[in-house]
Amino acid sequence: MHPILIIVPAAVLLFGPRFWVKRVMGRYNHEDGTLTRTGRELAREILDQHALQLVKVESSDIGDHYDPEARAVRLSRDKIDLKSLTAVTTAAHEVSHAIQHAEGYGPFVWRAKLAKVAQVTGEAGSITLLIMPVATLLTGYRPPTILVVVCIVSILGTGMAAQLASLPTEFDASFKRALPLLRDDYINEQQLSESREILLACSLTYVAASLLSVLNFWPWFPRPAGFGMSVQSAFTSIPRADVISSESIGVSIGSPRKRGDSGLGSMGVVADVLQRIIKTFSGRRQQTGHVH
């Protein structure tokens, strides 16, 4: 698969929805005289109506979210005490996650479990990949293909599964819970349409993030011959451990691999895998330059 077929879609998925949601939320994040509650007040009122007095409403410097472990709805400082459509819509969405949690809503529960699994397996896979070059250098033994496959799947695959599992949770919170709550007591028909626009823009960021996780995992997914690189084909040209050259061992994670270079050896392949994973975690993909 040509790198451009990954870079361009990844850039569109990464920046397009983010730009749109920032634009939409900014458009409606101003004081609105027709609204009677701030984001904090609306969140507290809905939580109390659902007998969730133990769930806190707090300000946040890391974005709007619901923390199931702390049992806290957190809204960013530019929204929490503002009577704006963006503020009350965001508050209703995050409160909906608290309600899902209280009800034991299936997709919410599974997303939380998958997120924990992804964190543990991702850390274990990363540590294993970091140990491989040292072990190869000391023993001259090429890491088994299956071990590298397991590491890649543990880092990229479980994260992708957790991201995909978030979609039903987010759509339910936005369109089956937040919108009806707002429509019944807090906003008028015109504002309802605008609130739906805000939630739709946010929903597309979840969809884009899920597609991006699939795109990151795609080059490593086993595929039939003729469909680009797969995990198996990535290892077919690895030389035996006893003929690994000093040049191949010297390949570093931070240096880009030359196009067409197929003589990396075990150390080079592990370094190449680590390059891909680091770029995935940082939200960037590099190929003869940077994509921001």
BELLIN-V49198 format. One record per residue. N is the residue number from 0. RES is the residue in one small letter. OMEGA is omega in whole degrees, -180 to 180 (NA if undefined). Layout:
BEGIN
N|RES|OMEGA, N|RES|OMEGA
END
This chain:
BEGIN
0|m|-179, 1|h|-177, 2|p|-178, 3|i|180, 4|l|175, 5|i|-174, 6|i|-176, 7|v|177, 8|p|180, 9|a|179, 10|a|179, 11|v|-179, 12|l|-176, 13|l|-172, 14|f|-178, 15|g|180, 16|p|179, 17|r|179, 18|f|-178, 19|w|-177, 20|v|177, 21|k|180, 22|r|-178, 23|v|-178, 24|m|177, 25|g|-179, 26|r|-175, 27|y|-179, 28|n|176, 29|h|-178, 30|e|-179, 31|d|-176, 32|g|-179, 33|t|180, 34|l|-175, 35|t|-177, 36|r|172, 37|t|177, 38|g|180, 39|r|-177, 40|e|179, 41|l|180, 42|a|-179, 43|r|-178, 44|e|-179, 45|i|178, 46|l|180, 47|d|179, 48|q|-179, 49|h|177, 50|a|179, 51|l|-179, 52|q|-179, 53|l|178, 54|v|-177, 55|k|172, 56|v|-173, 57|e|173, 58|s|-175, 59|s|174, 60|d|-177, 61|i|175, 62|g|-179, 63|d|179, 64|h|171, 65|y|-180, 66|d|-176, 67|p|180, 68|e|178, 69|a|-175, 70|r|-176, 71|a|169, 72|v|-177, 73|r|179, 74|l|-179, 75|s|-173, 76|r|-179, 77|d|-179, 78|k|-164, 79|i|-179, 80|d|-179, 81|l|175, 82|k|180, 83|s|-180, 84|l|177, 85|t|-178, 86|a|-177, 87|v|178, 88|t|178, 89|t|179, 90|a|180, 91|a|179, 92|h|-178, 93|e|176, 94|v|178, 95|s|175, 96|h|177, 97|a|178, 98|i|176, 99|q|-180, 100|h|-178, 101|a|-179, 102|e|-175, 103|g|-179, 104|y|-171, 105|g|-179, 106|p|178, 107|f|-180, 108|v|-179, 109|w|177, 110|r|-180, 111|a|180, 112|k|180, 113|l|179, 114|a|178, 115|k|178, 116|v|-180, 117|a|179, 118|q|-178, 119|v|-178, 120|t|178, 121|g|179, 122|e|180, 123|a|179, 124|g|180, 125|s|179, 126|i|180, 127|t|180, 128|l|179, 129|l|180, 130|i|-175, 131|m|-179, 132|p|180, 133|v|180, 134|a|179, 135|t|-179, 136|l|-176, 137|l|-173, 138|t|-176, 139|g|-177, 140|y|180, 141|r|179, 142|p|179, 143|p|180, 144|t|-177, 145|i|-180, 146|l|178, 147|v|178, 148|v|-180, 149|v|179, 150|c|-179, 151|i|180, 152|v|-178, 153|s|-178, 154|i|-176, 155|l|-174, 156|g|-179, 157|t|176, 158|g|177, 159|m|180, 160|a|179, 161|a|180, 162|q|179, 163|l|-180, 164|a|-179, 165|s|-175, 166|l|180, 167|p|179, 168|t|-177, 169|e|179, 170|f|178, 171|d|-179, 172|a|-176, 173|s|-167, 174|f|179, 175|k|-178, 176|r|-174, 177|a|-178, 178|l|177, 179|p|178, 180|l|-180, 181|l|-177, 182|r|-174, 183|d|-170, 184|d|-164, 185|y|-176, 186|i|179, 187|n|-175, 188|e|180, 189|q|179, 190|q|178, 191|l|178, 192|s|180, 193|e|177, 194|s|177, 195|r|178, 196|e|178, 197|i|-178, 198|l|178, 199|l|179, 200|a|178, 201|c|-179, 202|s|180, 203|l|176, 204|t|177, 205|y|179, 206|v|-179, 207|a|179, 208|a|179, 209|s|178, 210|l|179, 211|l|178, 212|s|176, 213|v|-179, 214|l|178, 215|n|-177, 216|f|-172, 217|w|-178, 218|p|-177, 219|w|-176, 220|f|-180, 221|p|-179, 222|r|177, 223|p|178, 224|a|178, 225|g|-179, 226|f|176, 227|g|-175, 228|m|172, 229|s|180, 230|v|-178, 231|q|-176, 232|s|-180, 233|a|-175, 234|f|-175, 235|t|-178, 236|s|179, 237|i|179, 238|p|178, 239|r|-177, 240|a|-175, 241|d|178, 242|v|175, 243|i|-177, 244|s|177, 245|s|179, 246|e|-179, 247|s|179, 248|i|-177, 249|g|179, 250|v|-178, 251|s|-180, 252|i|-173, 253|g|-177, 254|s|-178, 255|p|179, 256|r|179, 257|k|179, 258|r|178, 259|g|-179, 260|d|-178, 261|s|-176, 262|g|-175, 263|l|-175, 264|g|-176, 265|s|-178, 266|m|-179, 267|g|-180, 268|v|178, 269|v|178, 270|a|179, 271|d|177, 272|v|-179, 273|l|176, 274|q|-178, 275|r|-177, 276|i|179, 277|i|179, 278|k|178, 279|t|-178, 280|f|-179, 281|s|178, 282|g|-180, 283|r|175, 284|r|-175, 285|q|174, 286|q|-174, 287|t|-178, 288|g|-179, 289|h|171, 290|v|-177, 291|h|NA
END
